[in-house]
Amino acid sequence: MTATTSVKIQLIRSPIGCKESHRATVRGLGLRKIRSTSELQDTPAVRGMINKISYLVKVI
């Protein structure tokens, strides 16, 4: 059996005034309000999304 690892992220800045694609990425990660958190599987796709909006989120 393989253990699935997860990554927990928190929205720390508002996506208002950011590019539309960055706002869509925030929503795609399941984040809505400031300080909302989301726990997702640690995949290369999710890591790429986090990297794209690294100035808006914090990995906890």
N, C-alpha and C positions, 0 to 999 in steps of 0.2 A: 504494500500500500504506500502511496505517496502522500505526504502531508501537503495540503494546499496552504500556501502562505497568503497572508492578506496584508494590505496596506491601508492605514487609516489616515484620512486627510480632513482638514478643516479649512473652511473659507475664512480668510482673515481680512480681505479687502473687497470692496464693492466692485462688481464688474461694470458699473455704470460709467460710461465714457470710454470703455475699452472697445476693441474691434468686435464686430458681430461674431466672428468665428471663435474668439476667446470666450464670449458670453455663452455661445453654444457648447463649448467644451466644458464650461462650469456646470451647465445643466446636464450635460451628458455624464458627468461624474456623479450626479445625484445631489448636487449642492444647490441650496436655494437661498437661504438667508445668511447673513454674517454670523460666524461662529457655529454654523451647522456642520455636522461631521458626516462622513460617509466611509464605510469599510468595504473595500473592493478586493478582488483577487489580484495578486501581484503578477501582472502579465506585462510583456513589452508594450502592448497597446496602451494600457493604463499608465505605465511609466512615461510614455511619450506624451500623453495628455497632461500629466502632472508637470512635465518639463515645459510644455508649451505655456502653461499659465502659472509658472512657479512664483511669480510676483504677487499672485492673488491667494495662494494656498499655503498651508503648512502641513508637513507630514508629521503625524503624532504617533 
